[in-house]
Amino acid sequence: MSQQIEEVSVLKLSLHSRLVGYLVGFQNGRNVLSFADEFTNDPARPTFSLITHPSFPHSEKLMSKPWARNQRLHPALSNLLPEGSLRELITQGLKTHIDNEFQIFSYLGQDLPGALVAAPMEPEEVPEGILTTHGKAKAIRLKTIDRGNKFSLAGVQMKFSMKEKDGHYNLTKNGELGDWIIKTPSTKHKYVPLNEFTAMSLAKLAGVDIPEIQLVKMNKLDNLPQINLPNEKLAFAIKRFDREGNTRIHMEDFAQVLVKYPHQKYDSANYEQIGKVIYDFSGDGLQDIQQFARRLLVNILLANGDAHLKNWSLLYQDQITPRLSPAYDIVTTSVYIEDEQEYALNFDKTKNWFSVSEENFVRWATKSSIPWRAIKPHIDDAMEKVRTLWPAALEKLPMDEEHKNELKEHWLKLHSDFRIE
């Protein structure tokens, strides 16, 4: 009995115009990433993921075999896709299942986070070797869908990659690169853009490295899809640090680094593990771990309970060397979640903001094999800046007054090491 020939669609993956490999999508949802020999055999290759960096343990062995998954893509690719309402919006337009990640990935392949580009291949372009590794397979053309803006969704908070020109922002299309991430107001929580702008501004005053941010009037956002929006006039805008003009800069979040799926972002790692990766593998481990410690402290001070794996990233500015990226997604979440008192991940075996003292930072550093003497001056400097600058700055920032009062109450509940009077 002859073996049935399976039909597959193939995406060509490239990084900085270099061939990385091929992603094969089967009709039943199975997908397989095969690295190109020319990529794996090049010790000077651009970094696709930290786990493929030549200095990372077992990277060559890891790349020697195809990465196969069902429905969801491998976490290195799956984490490039949007979650929540934006994902629903896209799958609604594509008329595909929300877990059909190959289809979503192929649709978004020209403007993914970082520098990876996924381009559909014509059947005749697919190397024979890619097809023969999957038994009897026949390449078919991937169906392309121009979804336009002809559908709508009730969103919680939506974020879009947009291009700014003359003070107006437009959704990108036809391979154009977005240079800003725009977050519209939430239908569930009030004044989230004002909250994030305020929290990020305070973080900057404490010495946290952040991209350019601004509040944008909603009437400056052109060609948005038909999404439900509250009666708020401002959206939050953050400059993409993975773009410089028309140049892509590669990046990956820590869910990708630790090979975890998005749904595992809260419960599959701790801040010691993230810290150790940064300290051991960053191109400047000392500077980046000092910045990481400062951000851990600032998240406590700002009552941000959402600093999960996807909200920490590595940036490959020189295409090869990992560095801690600028901070993003810092929000005072406690004003939206009743009785919230916890970090997103474990920190020295605790998550409770109000019990964390300097001693927890000492033990965190010890467990991550980081000298405390290198961390303490940065904790002290952050606290001096915070206590000197934050109270007056908060009064002038645009956060909702009720939220400001809740944040000030939060400051008074913190351990005496970190309390802000």
SVG drawing of the C-alpha trace seen along z (x, -y; Angstrom):
<svg xmlns="http://www.w3.org/2000/svg" viewBox="-17 -69 50 71">
<polyline fill="none" stroke="black" stroke-width="0.4" points="0.0,0.0 1.5,-3.3 2.2,-6.0 -0.1,-9.0 1.5,-12.2 1.0,-15.0 0.6,-18.5 2.7,-21.1 3.2,-24.8 6.7,-26.1 8.0,-29.4 11.6,-30.5 13.1,-32.0 15.8,-34.6 17.7,-36.8 19.5,-39.9 19.2,-38.6 20.8,-35.3 18.9,-32.0 18.1,-30.4 16.0,-27.5 12.6,-26.3 9.3,-26.0 7.0,-23.3 3.3,-23.4 1.2,-20.3 -2.5,-20.2 -3.1,-18.5 -1.4,-21.3 2.0,-19.6 4.9,-22.0 8.6,-21.4 11.5,-23.8 14.7,-22.6 17.9,-24.7 19.9,-25.2 23.4,-23.6 24.9,-26.9 23.5,-28.5 24.3,-25.8 27.9,-25.4 28.7,-29.1 30.3,-29.9 29.9,-33.7 26.1,-33.3 23.7,-35.9 22.0,-34.8 18.5,-33.3 18.0,-32.5 20.4,-32.4 20.0,-28.6 21.5,-28.5 24.4,-30.8 27.7,-29.0 28.7,-29.7 25.4,-28.2 25.7,-24.6 24.7,-21.9 23.6,-24.5 25.1,-22.5 23.3,-19.3 20.0,-21.3 20.2,-22.6 21.2,-19.3 17.7,-18.0 14.4,-19.5 12.2,-21.1 8.7,-19.5 5.5,-20.6 1.7,-20.2 -0.6,-23.2 1.6,-25.6 5.0,-26.4 8.2,-25.9 8.4,-28.5 11.2,-30.3 8.6,-31.1 5.3,-30.9 6.3,-33.7 6.6,-36.1 2.9,-35.9 0.4,-38.2 -1.8,-37.0 -5.3,-37.9 -7.6,-40.2 -5.2,-41.0 -4.7,-37.3 -8.5,-36.9 -8.8,-39.8 -6.2,-38.3 -7.6,-34.8 -11.1,-36.1 -9.9,-37.9 -7.9,-34.8 -10.9,-32.5 -8.6,-30.1 -8.4,-28.5 -6.8,-30.6 -4.2,-27.8 -3.3,-27.5 0.0,-29.2 1.6,-28.4 -1.2,-30.4 -0.9,-33.3 2.9,-33.2 2.9,-33.3 0.5,-36.2 2.6,-38.3 6.0,-37.1 7.0,-40.4 6.9,-42.5 7.5,-40.1 9.2,-41.3 13.0,-41.3 14.7,-40.7 13.3,-37.3 11.4,-37.4 9.1,-34.5 8.3,-34.5 6.0,-32.0 7.7,-29.9 6.5,-29.0 6.2,-25.2 9.0,-25.1 11.4,-27.0 11.3,-24.5 14.5,-22.4 13.8,-18.8 15.7,-17.8 13.2,-19.6 10.3,-17.6 12.1,-14.2 12.8,-14.6 9.0,-14.4 8.3,-11.2 6.3,-11.8 5.4,-15.5 4.3,-17.9 4.7,-21.7 1.6,-23.8 1.2,-27.6 0.2,-29.1 -3.2,-30.9 -2.8,-34.6 -5.6,-36.6 -6.0,-40.4 -8.1,-40.9 -8.3,-44.7 -10.2,-46.2 -13.6,-44.6 -14.2,-42.9 -14.5,-43.9 -13.9,-42.7 -14.6,-43.7 -11.0,-44.3 -9.6,-44.5 -6.5,-46.5 -5.2,-46.2 -1.7,-47.0 -0.6,-47.6 2.7,-48.1 2.3,-51.4 4.3,-53.8 4.5,-57.4 4.4,-60.2 3.7,-63.9 2.2,-63.2 -0.2,-60.5 0.1,-56.8 -0.9,-54.1 -1.1,-50.3 1.8,-48.9 1.2,-46.8 3.0,-45.4 6.1,-44.6 6.5,-48.2 8.1,-48.2 6.3,-49.7 8.4,-52.0 6.0,-52.5 3.8,-50.1 0.5,-51.8 -1.7,-50.6 -5.3,-51.7 -7.4,-52.3 -8.8,-49.3 -12.5,-48.4 -12.0,-46.6 -9.7,-48.9 -9.8,-52.7 -6.9,-55.0 -4.4,-52.2 -2.4,-54.4 -2.1,-57.2 -1.1,-54.5 1.7,-53.1 3.0,-56.5 3.3,-57.5 4.8,-54.2 7.4,-54.2 8.2,-57.9 8.8,-57.1 10.9,-54.1 13.1,-56.3 13.6,-58.7 14.8,-55.8 17.5,-55.0 15.7,-52.4 16.6,-52.3 13.4,-52.9 12.6,-53.7 11.0,-56.9 7.4,-57.0 4.4,-59.4 0.7,-59.8 -1.0,-60.1 -4.5,-61.5 -6.8,-58.8 -7.8,-60.9 -4.1,-60.7 -4.5,-56.9 -5.6,-56.3 -7.0,-53.1 -7.5,-51.2 -9.7,-48.1 -13.3,-48.4 -12.6,-47.7 -14.7,-48.6 -13.0,-51.5 -14.0,-53.4 -14.5,-57.1 -10.9,-58.0 -8.9,-60.4 -5.3,-59.1 -3.4,-56.0 0.1,-55.0 3.0,-54.9 6.4,-53.3 9.2,-53.5 10.2,-50.1 13.8,-49.3 13.9,-46.5 13.7,-49.0 16.1,-51.7 14.5,-53.2 14.2,-50.4 16.7,-48.2 15.5,-45.3 17.3,-44.6 16.9,-41.1 15.4,-40.4 13.8,-37.6 11.9,-37.6 12.7,-35.3 9.9,-32.8 11.8,-32.2 15.2,-32.1 13.9,-29.5 11.9,-27.6 8.5,-28.2 5.1,-28.8 3.2,-32.1 0.8,-30.3 3.8,-29.3 5.0,-32.9 4.0,-33.2 4.8,-29.8 7.8,-28.2 10.8,-30.2 12.0,-32.7 14.0,-35.9 17.1,-34.0 17.1,-32.0 16.6,-35.1 19.4,-36.9 21.8,-34.0 21.2,-33.9 21.8,-37.7 24.9,-37.6 26.4,-34.5 25.6,-35.3 25.2,-39.0 27.9,-40.9 28.2,-43.1 26.9,-40.8 27.7,-43.1 26.1,-46.2 23.0,-44.3 22.5,-42.5 22.8,-45.8 20.1,-47.2 18.0,-44.1 18.3,-44.4 17.2,-48.1 14.1,-47.1 13.2,-44.3 13.2,-47.0 11.2,-49.5 8.6,-46.8 8.0,-46.5 7.9,-50.2 5.4,-50.7 3.2,-47.7 3.7,-46.1 2.7,-42.5 3.0,-41.6 6.8,-41.4 6.5,-37.9 8.9,-36.0 7.6,-37.9 8.2,-41.3 12.0,-40.8 14.0,-40.6 17.4,-40.2 18.5,-42.5 21.1,-41.6 22.2,-45.1 25.3,-43.7 23.3,-40.7 25.2,-38.2 25.8,-39.4 22.8,-39.4 22.2,-42.4 19.3,-43.2 16.8,-45.2 15.3,-48.5 12.3,-48.1 8.7,-47.9 5.2,-47.1 5.8,-48.6 2.3,-49.3 0.9,-49.8 -1.3,-46.7 -2.4,-46.8 -5.0,-49.5 -6.8,-47.1 -6.4,-43.8 -8.0,-43.9 -5.6,-43.0 -2.7,-42.3 0.5,-42.1 2.8,-39.9 5.5,-39.8 4.8,-37.8 7.6,-35.4 9.3,-34.1 12.1,-36.2 14.1,-34.6 11.2,-32.1 8.7,-34.9 6.4,-37.0 5.1,-39.4 6.0,-43.0 5.5,-44.1 7.8,-41.5 10.7,-42.0 13.7,-43.7 17.3,-44.4 18.1,-40.9 16.0,-39.3 18.1,-41.0 21.3,-39.8 20.1,-36.2 18.8,-36.6 22.3,-37.8 24.0,-34.9 21.7,-32.3 22.4,-33.9 26.2,-33.8 26.4,-37.6 28.6,-39.6 26.4,-41.7 28.9,-44.5 28.2,-45.0 24.4,-45.3 24.1,-47.2 25.2,-50.6 22.5,-50.4 19.8,-49.5 20.9,-52.5 21.1,-54.8 17.6,-53.8 16.1,-54.4 17.8,-57.8 16.4,-58.9 13.0,-57.5 12.7,-59.1 14.0,-62.5 12.1,-62.6 9.0,-60.5 6.6,-62.2 6.8,-65.6 7.0,-63.9 3.8,-61.8 1.8,-65.0 2.6,-66.3 2.2,-63.0 -1.1,-62.2 -2.1,-59.1 -5.7,-59.1 -6.0,-60.8 -7.5,-57.7 -4.7,-55.6 -2.1,-58.1 -3.6,-57.8 -3.5,-54.0 0.1,-54.1 1.1,-56.4 -0.7,-54.1 1.3,-51.2 4.6,-53.1 3.7,-53.3 3.1,-49.5 6.5,-48.5 9.3,-47.2 11.2,-50.0 14.2,-49.4 12.1,-50.5 9.3,-52.6 8.6,-56.0 7.2,-58.6"/>
</svg>
